[in-house]
Amino acid sequence: MLLVHACCGPCAITVFRELLGQGEDVLGFYYNPNIHPLAEYLRRRDALRQVGERLEVPLVVADAEYDPVQFLRLAAFREKDRCGSCYELRLDRAAREAKSQGCTAFTSTLLYSKYQDHQAIRDAGEAAGRTHGVPFFYQDFRPGWEEGIRLSKEWELYRQPYCGCIYSEFDRYRKKLGR
C-alpha cells in the first residue's frame, strides 16, 4: 500500500486516479497544520473526504493533531523559507504514518501542483523516508493539472484560493491592498 499525504481534495484527484490506474493500493493521509484558519482546514478536509469516497480511497485524518502553532513556530522570522519547513513537517509526519500503517512507500499531492518546489518536496520526502525507514515515492503529477481542475469543478469541490498558510493567504491578497 502507498500512503499519499493529501493537502486537499482538488489536488488529490489526479494523484489518486493516477496511482490507482497504476495498480497501487492507496491510503490517503490528511495532516496539514500549516492551513489557516481552522475553517479553511475543515473545508479542505471535507473536500478530500468527498474525493476519497468517490474514488474509494480510504483516508486517515489527523484532526487531533491540527495545531497551526507548530507550523507558525517553524516559519516565524523565516517567512521566505517557510515552504521548505512546511514540506519537512508534513512529510516527516506522513513517513511516520506510512511506517505505522505498514505501507511500502509514501508520496504527496504536493507533487501535483505547478506552484510547489518539486525538488524541495522530493528532498524533504527522501529525508523523511530515510529517517523512518519507508521510501518516498516521487512522481511528477503536474501533467494532470488541467484534468484535475476540470474534475474538481465538475465534482463541485471546494477549491481553495491560496496554498494554505497565513503567509500564502497574505501573498495572494496583498495586491488588493496596493502592495
DAUR-V942219 format. One line per field, one symbol per residue. psi: psi as a letter, one per 30 degrees, with the letter a starting at -180 (. if undefined). burial: # if it has 24 or more other C-alpha atoms within 12 Angstrom, else .. A space follows every 10 residues. Layout:
BEGIN
psi->???
burial->???
END
This chain:
BEGIN
psi->kkkjkkflee ffeeeeeeee fggkkkjkkj jiffkkaeee eeeeeeeeee eeeeghjlkk khefgjjfee eeeefkghef geeeeeeeee eeeeeeeeef fglfllakff ffkffljeee eeeeeeeeee eghkkkjkkj gffgeeeeee eeeefhlkjk gleeleeeee eeffefgg.
burial->########## ########## ....###### ######...# ########## ##..#.#### ##...#.#.. ##.##..... .######### #########. ..######## ###..#.#.. #########. .######### ##.##..##. ##....#### .#######.. .........
END
